[in-house]
Amino acid sequence: MSSQTRKFGQAVVIGGSIAGLLSARVLSEHFEKVIVLERDPFPSGPETRKGAPQGHHVHALLEAGLKVLEELFPGMPREMEGEGVERIDMARDAAWLQSGSWKTRYEGNVESILVSRPFLEWKVRGRVAALPNVELRQGISVEQLRLDAARTRVSGVKVKGPEGEQVLDSALVVDASGRGSRTPQWLEALGFGTVPQEQVRIDMGYTSRFYERPAGFDAWKILVINGRAPETRRSGFISNVEGNRWIVSLNGYFGDHAPVDDQGFLEFARRLPTPHLYEYIRQARPLTPPSLHKISASRWLHYERMARMPEGLVLLGDSVCSLNPVFGQGMTVAALGAKLLGDTLSRARGTPSGPPLELTRRFQKDLGKIVGLCWFLTTTQDLAYPEAEGHRKPGLKFLQWSFNNMIDLTSVDAHACQRFYDVLHMRKGLEGLLDPGFARALLTYNLKSLLVPRARRANLDTLPPHPSARGGKDAGRMDSAA
């Protein structure tokens, strides 16, 4: 887009992580200049930043997030494939024990990529830094928001850096600074009140390390072990990543965290709901020591419910909602938030001084619809643990019972599994689970669960083979076995 067609003046993005970089990319089409402010130094290569300790751990980019990445950076996913990143079909290439039953495997065309967080962030940062109207500034902390004379609009930010304090004027400020966002405190200090929030306390810890991937291994490309709540608090992941490596992550709720010594890490893996992960890694060669990261709670800040919000400010990514990382939705929600911001600005009318009134509220309300789906899916499962602290709505136990039956159904019925993936990968909203055929299958299975023991109606024990390993003309077809 030429500078003559950009509608607004200068935008400031707080935070140079995935959410901030994607925001800068979409803002570059609408603003004369975009400044990204990052507190930490940017690494020169695909290395973990101090401010993103979760970079040591497994990350997922769901299909909806992958599509945004391809749209914003044409050719980049293909370029990463040439550098060792794998594009996979989750239905075919994932071996997944979810809530204690194994997902059936088939050719489902559910696309994702397996990549380490530092590598992806490095690739995105390189593309964004090359944009002529985007400036990345590192070692800069944002100290406060600045308001206009009427105190109804954010006019810029006060920052502190190597050159001291200064004020940056801005037609739009995007807070993509993550869990540590200071916007709630800033808004309260400026007289806008307290931001409503929901929390589900889980005291989650995940301990991860890299291993050398065994040569010629092709049984799966990602292995996920999730036991059924509340009987088990532990889960584990192995994912292929670039560099012919595995990243292995062991997770535990409520203080049951995997140790960071070699023997303790292996022993925790041995005590997962199934021995598969332990058997795969016990002879593998570690490349890094284990690293532990803790998440006390999933949190959703409801900016869309604020009685008053200053214009010229939007928030997205973990600044709005930080989800339980076990479910792998964070980067995709950030990508969809950035895309929504671009779409909202495309429809907006305004002046070089800034987007129109009501853009802030409109954006946060629409973002809430995206966040709401992921919040529902994750907290419904987390609140199955009695120790989890959070609001439990009426009917939750029935919902969890039916949800667990749905998961079991996906272990024997590929059609049902495909509907589940459609929602998980955000091809569809929750209405995807209301498809008449799926609803009938789930109702039948709910009734079946009252009469037939779980072990006779779900695959609880057998790791499903790759569809091509089954042989015969029907290998990999979406056949129902329910």
Beta strands, then each sheet from edge to edge (+ up, - down):
strand 1: 8-14
strand 2: 31-38
strand 3: 86-89
strand 4: 94-98
strand 5: 101-102
strand 6: 111-114
strand 7: 134-138
strand 8: 141-147
strand 9: 154-161
strand 10: 164-169
strand 11: 172-175
strand 12: 197-212
strand 13: 222-226
strand 14: 234-241
strand 15: 245-252
strand 16: 291-301
strand 17: 313-315
strand 18: 321-322
sheet 1: 7+ 2+ 1+ 11+ 17+
sheet 2: 3+ 6-
sheet 3: 5+ 4- 13- 14+ 15- 12+ 16- 18+
sheet 4: 8+ 9- 10+
end
